[in-house]
């Protein structure tokens, strides 16, 4: 039984918000996302975004798939809905455009009936020797690998903060913690994703929104 100052420290450290409801649950129960509402950006192609959307749907979540090309996100949404029998919503948007990002998140929330999970998965990388990059190359990589991540998180918070809950997962890269020739700008941006996630998590946790990041390495694409 906590008393006085002990109770205050529990609240200060956020220990009163630990997910105690999972203590007596099976792992399969903890992973059950039935009824949860998720947005996955970069989900129209054959890469990581599509894989994430498929896995979340397999766990029962309803998914909004956001991508640059309407035909692709519509096809992926139909495939996932048929396979997993969950509600899927295709949303066309260019995540490099501030207004389109906000419209896409708002449209997704309306169609799904809420927002519990935002998978921030934008990427645009131009590789090659740094001294050969043009201004356009640098701008495109920084915008596509870091700025768009901030756009997505900002738009998601507009819905999560009023409800006092939600999770934002930023997709980083193992390159954000190492060095590779030909990926100077991209890896620097992914280091920025780590810093962005850490700082946003610190700011949002007391308000009920968790911000996390994952840093994938090399991925094998099965087509």
TORPA-4810 file (N, C-alpha, C, O; in nm, 3 decimals):
<nodes>
NODE_1_0.086_-0.119_0.000_0.000_0.000_0.000_0.090_0.124_0.000_0.166_0.146_0.094_X
NODE_2_0.080_0.205_-0.106_0.164_0.325_-0.116_0.102_0.439_-0.038_-0.020_0.456_-0.036_X
NODE_3_0.188_0.517_0.025_0.139_0.628_0.105_0.218_0.754_0.072_0.335_0.748_0.032_X
NODE_4_0.154_0.869_0.089_0.220_0.999_0.083_0.312_1.018_-0.035_0.271_1.008_-0.150_X
NODE_5_0.441_1.045_-0.004_0.540_1.075_-0.107_0.559_0.960_-0.205_0.587_0.983_-0.323_X
NODE_6_0.544_0.836_-0.157_0.560_0.721_-0.246_0.457_0.726_-0.359_0.491_0.698_-0.474_X
NODE_7_0.333_0.761_-0.326_0.229_0.770_-0.427_0.261_0.882_-0.526_0.237_0.867_-0.646_X
NODE_8_0.314_0.992_-0.478_0.350_1.103_-0.565_0.456_1.061_-0.666_0.447_1.096_-0.784_X
NODE_9_0.557_0.986_-0.620_0.664_0.942_-0.709_0.613_0.842_-0.812_0.659_0.842_-0.926_X
NODE_10_0.521_0.760_-0.774_0.461_0.666_-0.869_0.395_0.743_-0.984_0.407_0.705_-1.100_X
NODE_11_0.326_0.851_-0.950_0.260_0.932_-1.053_0.361_1.010_-1.136_0.347_1.021_-1.258_X
NODE_12_0.464_1.064_-1.072_0.566_1.141_-1.143_0.638_1.053_-1.246_0.663_1.097_-1.358_X
NODE_13_0.670_0.930_-1.208_0.741_0.839_-1.296_0.649_0.769_-1.396_0.695_0.696_-1.484_X
NODE_14_0.520_0.793_-1.382_0.425_0.732_-1.475_0.399_0.585_-1.449_0.342_0.517_-1.534_X
NODE_15_0.439_0.535_-1.332_0.421_0.393_-1.303_0.274_0.357_-1.282_0.236_0.240_-1.291_X
NODE_16_0.193_0.458_-1.256_0.049_0.432_-1.241_-0.017_0.405_-1.376_-0.134_0.366_-1.382_X
NODE_17_0.059_0.428_-1.485_0.003_0.405_-1.618_0.054_0.276_-1.682_0.029_0.252_-1.800_X
NODE_18_0.124_0.193_-1.606_0.172_0.067_-1.660_0.054_-0.022_-1.699_-0.050_-0.020_-1.631_X
NODE_19_0.068_-0.101_-1.807_-0.045_-0.183_-1.854_-0.067_-0.308_-1.768_-0.039_-0.420_-1.810_X
NODE_20_-0.116_-0.286_-1.649_-0.135_-0.398_-1.556_-0.241_-0.496_-1.602_-0.243_-0.611_-1.558_X
NODE_21_-0.329_-0.451_-1.691_-0.436_-0.539_-1.738_-0.383_-0.657_-1.818_-0.456_-0.754_-1.842_X
NODE_22_-0.255_-0.651_-1.862_-0.200_-0.760_-1.942_-0.135_-0.869_-1.858_-0.094_-0.972_-1.911_X
NODE_23_-0.124_-0.848_-1.728_-0.051_-0.941_-1.643_-0.105_-1.083_-1.652_-0.027_-1.178_-1.660_X
NODE_24_-0.235_-1.099_-1.650_-0.296_-1.232_-1.649_-0.341_-1.279_-1.787_-0.416_-1.376_-1.799_X
NODE_25_-0.295_-1.208_-1.892_-0.336_-1.246_-2.026_-0.233_-1.336_-2.094_-0.114_-1.329_-2.064_X
NODE_26_-0.281_-1.421_-2.184_-0.192_-1.498_-2.269_-0.128_-1.405_-2.372_-0.180_-1.296_-2.399_X
NODE_27_-0.015_-1.448_-2.429_0.051_-1.368_-2.532_-0.043_-1.345_-2.650_-0.047_-1.236_-2.707_X
NODE_28_-0.118_-1.447_-2.686_-0.212_-1.433_-2.799_-0.320_-1.330_-2.768_-0.368_-1.263_-2.859_X
NODE_29_-0.358_-1.317_-2.643_-0.458_-1.218_-2.605_-0.400_-1.077_-2.610_-0.466_-0.983_-2.652_X
NODE_30_-0.274_-1.064_-2.567_-0.207_-0.934_-2.571_-0.193_-0.884_-2.715_-0.203_-0.765_-2.742_X
NODE_31_-0.169_-0.977_-2.806_-0.148_-0.942_-2.946_-0.278_-0.925_-3.024_-0.275_-0.885_-3.141_X
NODE_32_-0.391_-0.954_-2.963_-0.520_-0.942_-3.032_-0.556_-0.795_-3.052_-0.571_-0.720_-2.955_X
NODE_33_-0.568_-0.754_-3.177_-0.599_-0.614_-3.209_-0.741_-0.598_-3.262_-0.772_-0.498_-3.327_X
NODE_34_-0.825_-0.694_-3.236_-0.963_-0.687_-3.284_-1.030_-0.558_-3.239_-1.032_-0.525_-3.120_X
NODE_35_-1.086_-0.486_-3.336_-1.155_-0.361_-3.306_-1.066_-0.239_-3.304_-1.117_-0.127_-3.300_X
NODE_36_-0.935_-0.257_-3.306_-0.845_-0.141_-3.308_-0.841_-0.080_-3.447_-0.862_-0.149_-3.547_X
NODE_37_-0.815_0.049_-3.453_-0.814_0.123_-3.578_-0.672_0.172_-3.607_-0.613_0.241_-3.524_X
NODE_38_-0.618_0.136_-3.723_-0.479_0.168_-3.755_-0.467_0.233_-3.891_-0.539_0.199_-3.985_X
NODE_39_-0.374_0.327_-3.901_-0.336_0.388_-4.028_-0.194_0.343_-4.059_-0.105_0.349_-3.974_X
NODE_40_-0.173_0.297_-4.183_-0.039_0.260_-4.228_-0.007_0.341_-4.352_-0.076_0.330_-4.453_X
NODE_41_0.097_0.422_-4.346_0.137_0.500_-4.463_0.239_0.420_-4.544_0.305_0.330_-4.492_X
NODE_42_0.250_0.455_-4.670_0.341_0.381_-4.757_0.298_0.237_-4.777_0.382_0.148_-4.787_X
NODE_43_0.166_0.214_-4.782_0.114_0.078_-4.781_0.066_0.030_-4.917_0.006_-0.077_-4.926_X
NODE_44_0.092_0.105_-5.021_0.040_0.067_-5.151_0.131_-0.022_-5.233_0.087_-0.085_-5.328_X
NODE_45_0.258_-0.029_-5.197_0.353_-0.105_-5.276_0.373_-0.247_-5.229_0.284_-0.307_-5.168_X
NODE_46_0.491_-0.302_-5.256_0.522_-0.440_-5.221_0.617_-0.449_-5.102_0.666_-0.557_-5.070_X
NODE_47_0.644_-0.337_-5.036_0.747_-0.335_-4.933_0.695_-0.344_-4.791_0.596_-0.412_-4.762_X
NODE_48_0.764_-0.273_-4.702_0.739_-0.284_-4.560_0.599_-0.237_-4.521_0.535_-0.300_-4.436_X
NODE_49_0.550_-0.129_-4.581_0.417_-0.079_-4.546_0.309_-0.183_-4.570_0.221_-0.201_-4.486_X
NODE_50_0.317_-0.250_-4.683_0.220_-0.357_-4.714_0.232_-0.471_-4.614_0.131_-0.525_-4.569_X
NODE_51_0.356_-0.509_-4.579_0.377_-0.617_-4.483_0.319_-0.583_-4.346_0.259_-0.667_-4.281_X
NODE_52_0.338_-0.458_-4.304_0.286_-0.414_-4.174_0.133_-0.417_-4.174_0.071_-0.467_-4.080_X
NODE_53_0.074_-0.364_-4.281_-0.073_-0.362_-4.290_-0.129_-0.503_-4.287_-0.230_-0.528_-4.222_X
NODE_54_-0.064_-0.595_-4.356_-0.109_-0.734_-4.359_-0.100_-0.797_-4.221_-0.192_-0.868_-4.179_X
NODE_55_0.010_-0.773_-4.150_0.027_-0.832_-4.018_-0.074_-0.776_-3.918_-0.131_-0.852_-3.839_X
NODE_56_-0.096_-0.646_-3.919_-0.194_-0.586_-3.828_-0.335_-0.638_-3.856_-0.412_-0.664_-3.764_X
NODE_57_-0.367_-0.652_-3.984_-0.499_-0.705_-4.020_-0.513_-0.849_-3.973_-0.620_-0.890_-3.928_X
NODE_58_-0.404_-0.927_-3.983_-0.406_-1.064_-3.935_-0.429_-1.074_-3.786_-0.474_-1.178_-3.736_X
NODE_59_-0.397_-0.967_-3.713_-0.421_-0.963_-3.568_-0.558_-0.903_-3.536_-0.594_-0.890_-3.419_X
NODE_60_-0.633_-0.867_-3.640_-0.770_-0.824_-3.618_-0.798_-0.676_-3.632_-0.913_-0.634_-3.619_X
NODE_61_-0.696_-0.594_-3.659_-0.717_-0.450_-3.667_-0.783_-0.410_-3.799_-0.761_-0.473_-3.902_X
NODE_62_-0.864_-0.305_-3.793_-0.915_-0.241_-3.914_-0.808_-0.144_-3.962_-0.746_-0.075_-3.882_X
NODE_63_-0.787_-0.138_-4.094_-0.671_-0.068_-4.149_-0.710_0.035_-4.253_-0.793_0.009_-4.340_X
NODE_64_-0.650_0.153_-4.244_-0.652_0.249_-4.353_-0.515_0.245_-4.419_-0.414_0.272_-4.354_X
NODE_65_-0.511_0.213_-4.546_-0.386_0.206_-4.620_-0.369_0.336_-4.697_-0.452_0.371_-4.781_X
NODE_66_-0.262_0.408_-4.669_-0.237_0.537_-4.733_-0.119_0.523_-4.828_-0.013_0.473_-4.790_X
NODE_67_-0.138_0.568_-4.949_-0.031_0.562_-5.048_-0.048_0.669_-5.153_-0.152_0.733_-5.164_X
NODE_68_0.057_0.687_-5.232_0.058_0.793_-5.332_-0.029_0.761_-5.454_-0.084_0.851_-5.518_X
NODE_69_-0.042_0.630_-5.485_-0.114_0.589_-5.606_-0.245_0.520_-5.568_-0.243_0.416_-5.502_X
NODE_70_-0.357_0.577_-5.609_-0.487_0.523_-5.567_-0.507_0.379_-5.611_-0.556_0.298_-5.533_X
NODE_71_-0.470_0.347_-5.733_-0.490_0.211_-5.784_-0.419_0.108_-5.696_-0.473_0.001_-5.669_X
NODE_72_-0.299_0.141_-5.651_-0.221_0.047_-5.570_-0.283_0.027_-5.432_-0.294_-0.087_-5.386_X
NODE_73_-0.322_0.135_-5.365_-0.378_0.119_-5.230_-0.515_0.052_-5.236_-0.552_-0.021_-5.144_X
NODE_74_-0.590_0.077_-5.343_-0.719_0.009_-5.358_-0.699_-0.141_-5.376_-0.774_-0.221_-5.319_X
NODE_75_-0.599_-0.179_-5.455_-0.573_-0.321_-5.478_-0.527_-0.389_-5.349_-0.573_-0.498_-5.316_X
NODE_76_-0.436_-0.325_-5.276_-0.385_-0.381_-5.151_-0.495_-0.391_-5.047_-0.503_-0.490_-4.974_X
NODE_77_-0.579_-0.289_-5.038_-0.687_-0.290_-4.940_-0.783_-0.405_-4.968_-0.829_-0.472_-4.875_X
NODE_78_-0.814_-0.428_-5.094_-0.905_-0.537_-5.131_-0.845_-0.671_-5.097_-0.914_-0.759_-5.046_X
NODE_79_-0.715_-0.689_-5.125_-0.647_-0.815_-5.095_-0.650_-0.844_-4.945_-0.678_-0.957_-4.903_X
NODE_80_-0.619_-0.743_-4.865_-0.613_-0.762_-4.720_-0.751_-0.789_-4.663_-0.767_-0.874_-4.576_X
NODE_81_-0.851_-0.717_-4.712_-0.987_-0.737_-4.662_-1.036_-0.879_-4.692_-1.099_-0.942_-4.607_X
NODE_82_-1.007_-0.928_-4.813_-1.051_-1.062_-4.850_-0.977_-1.169_-4.770_-1.035_-1.272_-4.735_X
NODE_83_-0.852_-1.144_-4.741_-0.772_-1.246_-4.670_-0.806_-1.252_-4.522_-0.814_-1.360_-4.464_X
NODE_84_-0.826_-1.133_-4.458_-0.837_-1.130_-4.313_-0.975_-1.090_-4.262_-0.999_-1.092_-4.141_X
NODE_85_-1.065_-1.054_-4.353_-1.202_-1.021_-4.314_-1.207_-0.907_-4.212_-1.280_-0.915_-4.113_X
NODE_86_-1.130_-0.803_-4.238_-1.134_-0.682_-4.155_-1.172_-0.565_-4.245_-1.166_-0.575_-4.367_X
NODE_87_-1.211_-0.456_-4.184_-1.245_-0.336_-4.259_-1.117_-0.269_-4.309_-1.029_-0.237_-4.229_X
NODE_88_-1.105_-0.249_-4.438_-0.988_-0.182_-4.494_-1.033_-0.061_-4.574_-1.135_-0.066_-4.644_X
NODE_89_-0.957_0.046_-4.564_-0.992_0.171_-4.631_-0.873_0.219_-4.713_-0.768_0.249_-4.655_X
NODE_90_-0.884_0.228_-4.844_-0.776_0.283_-4.925_-0.784_0.436_-4.928_-0.891_0.492_-4.953_X
NODE_91_-0.672_0.501_-4.903_-0.669_0.647_-4.901_-0.549_0.694_-4.985_-0.435_0.659_-4.956_X
NODE_92_-0.577_0.771_-5.088_-0.470_0.823_-5.173_-0.422_0.956_-5.117_-0.503_1.045_-5.092_X
NODE_93_-0.291_0.970_-5.098_-0.235_1.096_-5.049_-0.085_1.098_-5.073_-0.018_0.996_-5.066_X
NODE_94_-0.035_1.216_-5.101_0.108_1.240_-5.110_0.154_1.288_-4.974_0.122_1.400_-4.933_X
NODE_95_0.229_1.204_-4.902_0.269_1.235_-4.765_0.370_1.348_-4.757_0.406_1.392_-4.647_X
NODE_96_0.417_1.396_-4.872_0.509_1.510_-4.870_0.434_1.642_-4.866_0.494_1.748_-4.853_X
NODE_97_0.301_1.636_-4.878_0.218_1.755_-4.879_0.143_1.767_-4.746_0.063_1.681_-4.712_X
NODE_98_0.169_1.873_-4.672_0.111_1.894_-4.539_-0.041_1.881_-4.539_-0.097_1.812_-4.454_X
NODE_99_-0.107_1.946_-4.634_-0.252_1.944_-4.638_-0.307_1.806_-4.674_-0.409_1.763_-4.619_X
NODE_100_-0.240_1.737_-4.765_-0.285_1.603_-4.802_-0.269_1.505_-4.686_-0.353_1.416_-4.668_X
NODE_101_-0.164_1.520_-4.609_-0.144_1.433_-4.492_-0.258_1.450_-4.393_-0.314_1.352_-4.344_X
NODE_102_-0.292_1.574_-4.365_-0.399_1.601_-4.268_-0.533_1.551_-4.321_-0.614_1.497_-4.246_X
NODE_103_-0.556_1.570_-4.449_-0.680_1.521_-4.510_-0.686_1.369_-4.504_-0.791_1.312_-4.476_X
NODE_104_-0.573_1.302_-4.531_-0.569_1.156_-4.531_-0.597_1.098_-4.393_-0.671_1.000_-4.380_X
NODE_105_-0.538_1.158_-4.291_-0.559_1.109_-4.154_-0.704_1.133_-4.112_-0.766_1.046_-4.051_X
NODE_106_-0.757_1.250_-4.144_-0.895_1.281_-4.109_-0.992_1.187_-4.181_-1.087_1.137_-4.122_X
NODE_107_-0.966_1.164_-4.309_-1.051_1.075_-4.388_-1.044_0.932_-4.333_-1.146_0.863_-4.326_X
NODE_108_-0.926_0.889_-4.295_-0.908_0.755_-4.239_-0.984_0.739_-4.108_-1.051_0.638_-4.087_X
NODE_109_-0.973_0.838_-4.021_-1.042_0.834_-3.892_-1.193_0.827_-3.910_-1.262_0.753_-3.840_X
NODE_110_-1.244_0.905_-4.002_-1.388_0.905_-4.028_-1.434_0.768_-4.078_-1.537_0.717_-4.034_X
NODE_111_-1.357_0.710_-4.171_-1.396_0.582_-4.230_-1.383_0.466_-4.133_-1.464_0.374_-4.134_X
NODE_112_-1.280_0.470_-4.048_-1.257_0.361_-3.953_-1.338_0.377_-3.825_-1.367_0.279_-3.756_X
NODE_113_-1.375_0.500_-3.794_-1.446_0.526_-3.669_-1.353_0.551_-3.553_-1.387_0.523_-3.438_X
NODE_114_-1.233_0.603_-3.583_-1.139_0.633_-3.475_-0.997_0.607_-3.517_-0.970_0.569_-3.632_X
NODE_115_-0.904_0.627_-3.423_-0.761_0.604_-3.451_-0.692_0.561_-3.322_-0.688_0.634_-3.224_X
NODE_116_-0.637_0.440_-3.326_-0.561_0.387_-3.212_-0.412_0.378_-3.241_-0.329_0.389_-3.151_X
NODE_117_-0.378_0.357_-3.369_-0.240_0.327_-3.404_-0.204_0.393_-3.536_-0.272_0.375_-3.637_X
NODE_118_-0.094_0.470_-3.535_-0.044_0.535_-3.656_0.093_0.476_-3.689_0.188_0.492_-3.612_X
NODE_119_0.103_0.407_-3.803_0.231_0.356_-3.849_0.287_0.455_-3.950_0.236_0.469_-4.061_X
NODE_120_0.391_0.523_-3.909_0.453_0.628_-3.988_0.563_0.566_-4.074_0.673_0.541_-4.025_X
NODE_121_0.533_0.542_-4.201_0.626_0.466_-4.284_0.657_0.536_-4.418_0.650_0.471_-4.522_X
NODE_122_0.689_0.665_-4.416_0.726_0.730_-4.542_0.874_0.708_-4.571_0.954_0.695_-4.479_X
NODE_123_0.909_0.703_-4.697_1.051_0.692_-4.730_1.074_0.741_-4.873_0.994_0.717_-4.963_X
NODE_124_1.184_0.808_-4.890_1.231_0.847_-5.022_1.382_0.861_-5.011_1.431_0.954_-4.948_X
NODE_125_1.454_0.770_-5.070_1.599_0.771_-5.055_1.667_0.778_-5.191_1.634_0.703_-5.282_X
NODE_126_1.763_0.868_-5.202_1.849_0.876_-5.320_1.989_0.845_-5.273_2.048_0.921_-5.196_X
NODE_127_2.042_0.733_-5.319_2.173_0.686_-5.274_2.282_0.732_-5.369_2.256_0.775_-5.481_X
NODE_128_2.405_0.721_-5.321_2.520_0.756_-5.404_2.619_0.842_-5.327_2.589_0.887_-5.217_X
NODE_129_2.737_0.865_-5.383_2.839_0.947_-5.316_2.783_1.085_-5.282_2.718_1.149_-5.364_X
NODE_130_2.810_1.130_-5.160_2.753_1.255_-5.113_2.792_1.373_-5.202_2.709_1.461_-5.229_X
NODE_131_2.917_1.376_-5.249_2.963_1.491_-5.326_2.894_1.501_-5.462_2.902_1.604_-5.529_X
NODE_132_2.828_1.393_-5.503_2.758_1.396_-5.631_2.610_1.428_-5.617_2.539_1.442_-5.717_X
NODE_133_2.563_1.439_-5.494_2.422_1.475_-5.473_2.397_1.619_-5.517_2.480_1.707_-5.496_X
NODE_134_2.282_1.640_-5.576_2.237_1.775_-5.606_2.155_1.827_-5.488_2.121_1.751_-5.397_X
NODE_135_2.123_1.953_-5.491_2.035_2.009_-5.388_1.903_1.934_-5.388_1.847_1.906_-5.282_X
NODE_136_1.852_1.903_-5.507_1.725_1.833_-5.519_1.732_1.694_-5.457_1.637_1.650_-5.393_X
NODE_137_1.844_1.625_-5.475_1.863_1.493_-5.415_1.856_1.501_-5.263_1.788_1.421_-5.198_X
NODE_138_1.928_1.597_-5.206_1.933_1.612_-5.061_1.796_1.650_-5.006_1.749_1.592_-4.908_X
NODE_139_1.733_1.747_-5.071_1.601_1.791_-5.025_1.500_1.678_-5.030_1.420_1.661_-4.937_X
NODE_140_1.502_1.599_-5.136_1.406_1.490_-5.152_1.425_1.383_-5.045_1.327_1.330_-4.992_X
NODE_141_1.550_1.351_-5.014_1.576_1.247_-4.914_1.541_1.296_-4.774_1.481_1.221_-4.697_X
NODE_142_1.578_1.419_-4.741_1.545_1.473_-4.608_1.394_1.482_-4.592_1.339_1.444_-4.488_X
NODE_143_1.327_1.532_-4.693_1.181_1.547_-4.684_1.113_1.411_-4.675_1.021_1.392_-4.596_X
NODE_144_1.160_1.316_-4.758_1.095_1.186_-4.764_1.126_1.096_-4.646_1.046_1.008_-4.615_X
NODE_145_1.240_1.115_-4.581_1.280_1.023_-4.474_1.265_1.080_-4.334_1.274_1.006_-4.236_X
NODE_146_1.241_1.211_-4.322_1.228_1.270_-4.189_1.111_1.368_-4.180_1.025_1.353_-4.092_X
NODE_147_1.105_1.465_-4.270_0.999_1.566_-4.262_0.861_1.503_-4.274_0.769_1.540_-4.200_X
NODE_148_0.844_1.409_-4.366_0.715_1.344_-4.384_0.675_1.266_-4.259_0.556_1.253_-4.229_X
NODE_149_0.773_1.215_-4.187_0.747_1.146_-4.060_0.684_1.242_-3.960_0.590_1.207_-3.889_X
NODE_150_0.736_1.364_-3.955_0.683_1.465_-3.864_0.543_1.508_-3.906_0.457_1.530_-3.821_X
NODE_151_0.520_1.520_-4.035_0.387_1.555_-4.084_0.284_1.452_-4.036_0.177_1.487_-3.985_X
NODE_152_0.317_1.323_-4.054_0.224_1.217_-4.017_0.195_1.214_-3.869_0.079_1.199_-3.829_X
NODE_153_0.299_1.228_-3.787_0.280_1.227_-3.642_0.196_1.347_-3.598_0.109_1.333_-3.512_X
NODE_154_0.223_1.462_-3.655_0.150_1.583_-3.618_0.002_1.567_-3.648_-0.083_1.604_-3.566_X
NODE_155_-0.030_1.512_-3.765_-0.170_1.493_-3.802_-0.238_1.390_-3.712_-0.354_1.408_-3.675_X
NODE_156_-0.167_1.284_-3.677_-0.226_1.181_-3.589_-0.255_1.237_-3.450_-0.356_1.202_-3.389_X
NODE_157_-0.168_1.322_-3.400_-0.187_1.379_-3.266_-0.312_1.465_-3.257_-0.370_1.480_-3.149_X
NODE_158_-0.353_1.520_-3.368_-0.475_1.601_-3.369_-0.596_1.518_-3.325_-0.693_1.571_-3.271_X
NODE_159_-0.589_1.387_-3.349_-0.699_1.297_-3.311_-0.670_1.225_-3.179_-0.762_1.197_-3.102_X
NODE_160_-0.543_1.195_-3.154_-0.509_1.116_-3.035_-0.509_1.197_-2.906_-0.551_1.147_-2.801_X
NODE_161_-0.462_1.318_-2.912_-0.453_1.397_-2.789_-0.590_1.424_-2.725_-0.603_1.412_-2.604_X
NODE_162_-0.693_1.459_-2.803_-0.823_1.481_-2.740_-0.879_1.357_-2.671_-0.952_1.369_-2.572_X
NODE_163_-0.845_1.238_-2.722_-0.896_1.115_-2.660_-0.803_1.063_-2.551_-0.838_0.971_-2.477_X
NODE_164_-0.683_1.123_-2.541_-0.588_1.086_-2.436_-0.530_0.948_-2.451_-0.492_0.886_-2.352_X
NODE_165_-0.523_0.897_-2.575_-0.468_0.763_-2.597_-0.425_0.748_-2.742_-0.465_0.827_-2.828_X
NODE_166_-0.344_0.647_-2.766_-0.300_0.619_-2.902_-0.152_0.587_-2.905_-0.078_0.618_-2.811_X
NODE_167_-0.110_0.526_-3.013_0.031_0.492_-3.033_0.075_0.535_-3.172_0.006_0.510_-3.270_X
NODE_168_0.191_0.598_-3.178_0.254_0.635_-3.305_0.383_0.554_-3.315_0.468_0.560_-3.226_X
NODE_169_0.398_0.479_-3.423_0.519_0.401_-3.444_0.590_0.453_-3.568_0.540_0.441_-3.679_X
NODE_170_0.706_0.510_-3.547_0.787_0.564_-3.657_0.880_0.455_-3.710_0.947_0.387_-3.632_X
NODE_171_0.884_0.439_-3.840_0.971_0.339_-3.900_1.105_0.403_-3.933_1.118_0.484_-4.024_X
NODE_172_1.205_0.364_-3.855_1.340_0.415_-3.878_1.420_0.317_-3.962_1.368_0.257_-4.056_X
NODE_173_1.547_0.302_-3.928_1.634_0.210_-4.000_1.756_0.181_-3.915_1.801_0.265_-3.837_X
NODE_174_1.810_0.061_-3.933_1.936_0.029_-3.866_2.045_0.127_-3.909_2.142_0.149_-3.837_X
NODE_175_2.027_0.186_-4.029_2.123_0.284_-4.078_2.130_0.409_-3.992_2.227_0.485_-4.000_X
NODE_176_2.028_0.432_-3.910_2.029_0.548_-3.822_2.127_0.536_-3.708_2.154_0.634_-3.638_X
NODE_177_2.182_0.415_-3.688_2.278_0.392_-3.580_2.415_0.345_-3.631_2.501_0.306_-3.553_X
NODE_178_2.433_0.351_-3.761_2.560_0.305_-3.817_2.600_0.394_-3.933_2.535_0.496_-3.958_X
NODE_179_2.704_0.358_-4.003_2.750_0.437_-4.117_2.766_0.347_-4.238_2.812_0.234_-4.227_X
NODE_180_2.726_0.400_-4.354_2.735_0.325_-4.479_2.773_0.420_-4.591_2.719_0.530_-4.600_X
NODE_181_2.864_0.378_-4.675_2.899_0.460_-4.790_2.781_0.466_-4.887_2.715_0.366_-4.914_X
NODE_182_2.756_0.584_-4.938_2.649_0.602_-5.034_2.514_0.633_-4.972_2.417_0.658_-5.044_X
NODE_183_2.507_0.633_-4.838_2.380_0.660_-4.770_2.396_0.768_-4.663_2.329_0.764_-4.559_X
NODE_184_2.482_0.863_-4.688_2.510_0.967_-4.590_2.384_1.044_-4.552_2.355_1.061_-4.433_X
NODE_185_2.310_1.090_-4.650_2.192_1.173_-4.622_2.081_1.087_-4.560_2.020_1.126_-4.461_X
NODE_186_2.055_0.972_-4.618_1.949_0.885_-4.569_1.975_0.841_-4.425_1.886_0.852_-4.341_X
NODE_187_2.095_0.793_-4.396_2.125_0.748_-4.260_2.121_0.863_-4.160_2.081_0.845_-4.045_X
NODE_188_2.162_0.981_-4.204_2.153_1.098_-4.116_2.008_1.128_-4.082_1.976_1.163_-3.969_X
NODE_189_1.920_1.116_-4.182_1.777_1.138_-4.157_1.721_1.033_-4.062_1.639_1.065_-3.976_X
NODE_190_1.765_0.908_-4.076_1.717_0.804_-3.988_1.771_0.821_-3.846_1.706_0.780_-3.749_X
NODE_191_1.888_0.880_-3.832_1.933_0.921_-3.698_1.839_1.027_-3.643_1.807_1.029_-3.524_X
NODE_192_1.794_1.115_-3.732_1.698_1.217_-3.692_1.565_1.157_-3.650_1.500_1.209_-3.559_X
NODE_193_1.523_1.048_-3.713_1.399_0.980_-3.675_1.410_0.929_-3.532_1.314_0.938_-3.455_X
NODE_194_1.526_0.875_-3.497_1.547_0.827_-3.360_1.536_0.941_-3.261_1.470_0.928_-3.158_X
NODE_195_1.600_1.054_-3.291_1.593_1.170_-3.202_1.453_1.228_-3.195_1.406_1.267_-3.088_X
NODE_196_1.387_1.234_-3.309_1.249_1.284_-3.313_1.158_1.197_-3.227_1.078_1.247_-3.149_X
NODE_197_1.171_1.066_-3.242_1.088_0.973_-3.166_1.113_0.987_-3.017_1.018_0.993_-2.938_X
NODE_198_1.239_0.994_-2.978_1.273_1.005_-2.835_1.215_1.132_-2.774_1.158_1.128_-2.665_X
NODE_199_1.227_1.243_-2.843_1.179_1.370_-2.789_1.027_1.378_-2.790_0.967_1.426_-2.694_X
NODE_200_0.963_1.330_-2.898_0.818_1.333_-2.903_0.758_1.239_-2.799_0.657_1.271_-2.737_X
NODE_201_0.821_1.124_-2.779_0.774_1.030_-2.677_0.777_1.092_-2.539_0.684_1.077_-2.461_X
NODE_202_0.886_1.164_-2.510_0.900_1.229_-2.379_0.792_1.335_-2.358_0.741_1.353_-2.248_X
NODE_203_0.758_1.405_-2.466_0.658_1.512_-2.456_0.515_1.459_-2.449_0.430_1.519_-2.383_X
NODE_204_0.489_1.347_-2.517_0.352_1.298_-2.529_0.312_1.197_-2.421_0.193_1.185_-2.391_X
NODE_205_0.406_1.126_-2.363_0.372_1.020_-2.267_0.283_1.069_-2.152_0.187_0.999_-2.117_X
NODE_206_0.311_1.185_-2.093_0.223_1.231_-1.984_0.080_1.261_-2.029_-0.010_1.276_-1.946_X
NODE_207_0.061_1.270_-2.161_-0.072_1.304_-2.214_-0.143_1.180_-2.272_-0.247_1.192_-2.336_X
NODE_208_-0.085_1.064_-2.248_-0.152_0.939_-2.284_-0.119_0.881_-2.419_-0.172_0.776_-2.454_X
NODE_209_-0.032_0.946_-2.497_0.004_0.896_-2.629_0.147_0.843_-2.625_0.239_0.913_-2.585_X
NODE_210_0.163_0.719_-2.667_0.295_0.656_-2.670_0.355_0.670_-2.810_0.287_0.646_-2.909_X
NODE_211_0.481_0.709_-2.817_0.552_0.722_-2.945_0.672_0.629_-2.942_0.755_0.636_-2.851_X
NODE_212_0.681_0.542_-3.040_0.788_0.444_-3.046_0.849_0.441_-3.185_0.795_0.501_-3.279_X
NODE_213_0.960_0.371_-3.198_1.022_0.354_-3.330_1.076_0.213_-3.341_1.115_0.151_-3.242_X
NODE_214_1.078_0.163_-3.464_1.148_0.038_-3.493_1.251_0.070_-3.601_1.231_0.160_-3.683_X
NODE_215_1.360_-0.005_-3.601_1.469_0.022_-3.694_1.505_-0.105_-3.771_1.596_-0.178_-3.732_X
NODE_216_1.432_-0.133_-3.880_1.459_-0.254_-3.958_1.596_-0.250_-4.024_1.651_-0.143_-4.049_X
NODE_217_1.649_-0.368_-4.050_1.772_-0.380_-4.127_1.737_-0.419_-4.270_1.642_-0.367_-4.328_X
NODE_218_1.814_-0.509_-4.326_1.789_-0.555_-4.463_1.662_-0.640_-4.464_1.641_-0.724_-4.377_X
NODE_219_1.578_-0.616_-4.562_1.452_-0.690_-4.575_1.448_-0.763_-4.708_1.495_-0.713_-4.810_X
NODE_220_1.391_-0.883_-4.705_1.373_-0.962_-4.826_1.229_-0.946_-4.871_1.137_-0.973_-4.794_X
NODE_221_1.209_-0.903_-4.992_1.076_-0.879_-5.046_1.028_-1.002_-5.119_1.086_-1.042_-5.219_X
NODE_222_0.919_-1.064_-5.067_0.861_-1.180_-5.134_0.748_-1.132_-5.224_0.652_-1.071_-5.176_X
NODE_223_0.757_-1.158_-5.351_0.653_-1.116_-5.445_0.579_-1.237_-5.499_0.488_-1.222_-5.580_X
</nodes>
